[in-house]
Amino acid sequence: MLSEQALELIDLVAQLGSFTAAANHLNKVPSAVSYAVKQIEDEINVILFERHHRSVTLTLAGTHFVEEARRVLKAMEALKQDTIKIAHGWQPTLSIALDSVVRADRVAYLIRDFYAHFADVELVIRKENYNGVWEALSNGRCDVALGATASIPVGGPFFAKSMGKLHWCFVVAADHPLAAIDVPLSDEALLPYPAVCLTDTSWQFVAREFSVLPQQRRIQVPDWVQAVNLVRAGLGIGWLPRHLAQGFIKSGSLIEKQVAHPLPDSDCALVWNSRCQSPAMQWLLQYLGDEQQLRHYWIDEHSA
């Protein structure tokens, strides 16, 4: 089997153009180098060099061999370096699951700052809803989750940092029949209208859905942007995170209504796998900051 040393020898002879020059570089006699090259040629049953009186030149097959050998040598060196990095806590990727409740406009800033700091680590960003966030953590699809809601439904080596409470508001379109009703809306008043709700992205965990009445028709959407658009169009009614809805409420395109059975506030958190102690993870946790900073940049509607 061809060794790293064999590939390096062929490359060296090709660069210097003679067995003698290669031997001088390696502090060996020319015959030793010539013999070693002949052994390599015999092993692959291909002549790599044309021998001249004082020099050698690559054959066509030899040119191909050297080009590929250099590629293999670079890959072997990269393998060594990556293995050393991993032994010291480096990992090639960092996967982040973003619950749909967090502000999407902050993601570009996160990616920009991360890539400015790490030249050899890739970010993997995925969007999840409800228990899909926890499933991604549990199954190892992500290393850290931003905006995870409700209590932790899984055991395991997870740490959490609070992002404060997530407040909910019930909204309808400005021209919706329910908009003109001044009293808190009963369940019977809501039931005739479809409820706009997010699809839980979990496949194995029990799906979480807390904004639909029994026997009420649903319109399931992948994210809150679609939910806002459908409610504004009058196609459905429903609960929205207040920080995502308040701009539309202020503009008058959504009307907040009081209901007989309001939703309680939800816990919101940054959660990460404590077994992941890579420099990239440590940087990310420091970058995201404390509860106040997390809430300011990822939940509060007014922050830029």
Secondary structure, DSSP 8 states (H G I E B T S, - for coil): ---HHHHHHHHHHHHH-SHHHHHHHHTS-HHHHHHHHHHHHHHHT---EEE-SS-EEE-HHHHHHHHHHHHHHHHHHHHHHHHHHHHTT--SEEEEEEETTS-GGGHHHHHHHHHHH-SS-EEEEEEE-THHHHHHHHHTS-SEEEEEESS--S-SSEEEEEEEEE-EEEEEETTSGGGG--S-B-HHHHTTS-EEEE----SSS-----S--TT--EEEESSHHHHHHHHHTTS-BEEEEHHHHHHHHHHTSEEEE-BSS----EEEEEEEETT---HHHHHHHHHH-SHHHHHHHHT-SS--
